[in-house]
Amino acid sequence: MSTATATSSQEEKKKAFIDGLVRSSAKALPVIADEARKALPDLQLPNRKTEAWKYTPITALLKKTFEKADNQPADLKALDVPFAQQQCAVVSNGALPAGFHVEQDGIFIGGLSEALKQHGDLVRQHLGSLSEHKTEIFAALNTLHASDVTVLIAPDGCEAEAPVYLTQAITGAYATSPRYLVIAGKNSKINVVITQASTCETGFTNSVTEAIVAENAELNICYLQQDQGLQVYQTWLSQARDSRGGVHTFTLAGQLVRNNVYVQLNGRNIESHLNGLYLTQDGMHVDNHTVVDHRQPDCMSDELYKGVLDGKSTGVFNGKVFVRPHAQKTNAFQSNRNILLSDQATVNSKPELEIYADDVKCSHGSTTGRLDEEAIFYLRSRGIGADRAMRLMLQAFGEEVLERIPFEEVKTYVHSKLETI
């Protein structure tokens, strides 16, 4: 096959993929969907020449043909979802049940129509304000294809004691576009756990989360990724002064998983924490891409991403900390560490700092290697078997990430997964 023919074939696949999603547009977001539709002709799907995607090909995605999603509720038992008794809501194939809305510890949780009835001005102010649907192809496609928006609002002064547990489920070989809008009002506190699961390996999830943290508020979002299919997750987090925010990602399954996290520090005295742990097995490809934008002085960001890779699997980390000229007194830390359990496992790691201020403390680093043979020998000399010694080492490796998150049930669950490696 000639180069020209191969290029033409690839372009046809891209067009068919995009047209398939656009044709099935649910029109849940009419205003910003019009913006995305106008921008779409100028947007291109990423390829190997796209710097931010050069280690993550999407050829497997372009080969797929997806069915039209149904509106049937997901069976949590069939999905083997943890914390099933604590689930507040199930986003099935991209949408909540029609008319669904509840209140938990003062927090509103519901679909877009009900959110507009109860919090119309707030929702209209923030929906689409962060997601770059005019410039990012997957954000644009989500905006066009989303059938609903799951909205969580913690009013000013609301401090929730328990996390809000949501399940994001795919029940077939569908292309779905879940969308979330999370708003933490002034002096509020909210923790959210989103478990992502599927019953098949041939679905595609293209998810967008917009999270807004007001002054002196605290918001933590935890993604527990157990979806077996192809996945692109995009999170935009905007923080106001004196706020604390966190995005914590645990990837336990998936053929191809791409996590994009974009953080804006828009005031003084902000803390922002990004944590990730990915456990990959044969055939998995997990890519974590982060951008932290320090826009104001006296702020702190801390990133720690760790991976345990087995079989013929691939891990990618690309993180950038951007410090603007007037963002003096910035403290920014970024680290990616990986353990390879197989000669066939691959890691591509690229932490980056882009600093335009001179009074800052910033560091970044990356390490990839094997388990410490001397440490394993020490454990074995104390009567511990080889398999148990390895698991103890891996648990200690993952514990550094787990101890940073405010979700006890998630800690216990992920710890149990480390024991089964």
Protein Blocks (a to p, Z undefined) as FASTA:
>chain_A
ZZklmmmmmmmmmmmmmmmmmmmpgolammlmmmmmmmmmmpccddfklmklmmmccklm
mmpccddddfbdcdfklnopghklmpmbdceehiacehiacdeehiacddfklmmmmmmm
mmmmmgoplmccklpmklmmmmmmpgbdcdddddehiacfbdcddddddfbjcddddddd
ddddehiacddddddddfbfkbccdddddddddehiacddddddfbfbdcddddddddde
hiacddddddfbdjbdcdddddddfbghiacdddddddddehiacddddddddfbghiac
ddddddddehjbdddddddddddfklghiacddddddddfbfkbccddddddddfbfbdc
dddddddddddfklmmmmmmnopafklmmmmmmmmmmmmmmmmpccfklmmmmmmmmmmZ
Z
